[in-house]
Amino acid sequence: MNVKGLAISGRQVPNSVGVECIKTTKLYDWVILTNRDRNKVPIPKKCLALIKKCHGCDGQLNIVCQEIKKTRTCKILEEKQINIGVASAKIVTLLFSSEISISVTCTRADCECQKDCHFKVPITFIDDVILCHPEGTEIKCSIYEVYCQVLSNEILGDFVLLDVTMCKEMVVEGEAILELEGKFCGPRDPIELSADYSACAFPTFPSQCREFFPSDTCECQGDAEVINSTETILVNGGNGLSRVKER
């Protein structure tokens, strides 16, 4: 934008900080829970036969486990008021479920061929959680990570020993109209890539780069007001008014 020949750099002119009303999702509560359990899991007959055959022929036995992510579910079983001095506090009972896939592999030393067997086992945790749940809000629960480890390749009778950790979160949210101070945002200038740049990092939880975005107020906005003089204007660059000569 040019005002009588003077270039004004800005994202939106005028773009002063002011009170704004927005309609958005507000978080009323947010809880993260961790469950860990070590348990013996029965091995089905078809896999037991493979294990016995592997031991009989001097084979190498390997047992691994992994969660099947698409089987994750969360269900609210019950909620009731709890007297802890907060009107909207409730004790909520939640059921978290998923499935674990267990793979039994035998590499036979004599003929160097590989045999394997797979089976699934359910995992379930029930938790009682105190949440702030006012009327008009919604509880959303989810499983965001499950870690599984077979503690030993040696079977215990007809069982295998698993160590399972489940990471869960509960969010209480509701629609709200908020009044806040803010201003319009715009894109920043691109960052030049080095020649050896090869891939875009994508963190699981995005980090922020406050060193260069958003830009400082005095560098990203400005407005100008022409006064009576044909040679002088007032410029607001974020640090108050300044008088400059027209070019």
HUMORA-V920621 format. One record per helix or strand of 3 or more residues. SS is the DSSP state (alpha for helix, beta for strand). FROM is the first residue (numbers start at 1). TO is the last residue. If there is no record, write none. Layout:
ss->[SS/SS]
from->[FROM/FROM]
to->[TO/TO]
This chain:
ss->[beta/alpha/beta/beta/beta/beta/beta/alpha/beta/beta/beta]
from->[18/45/60/89/114/138/159/217/223/232/241]
to->[42/56/81/107/132/150/182/220/226/236/245]
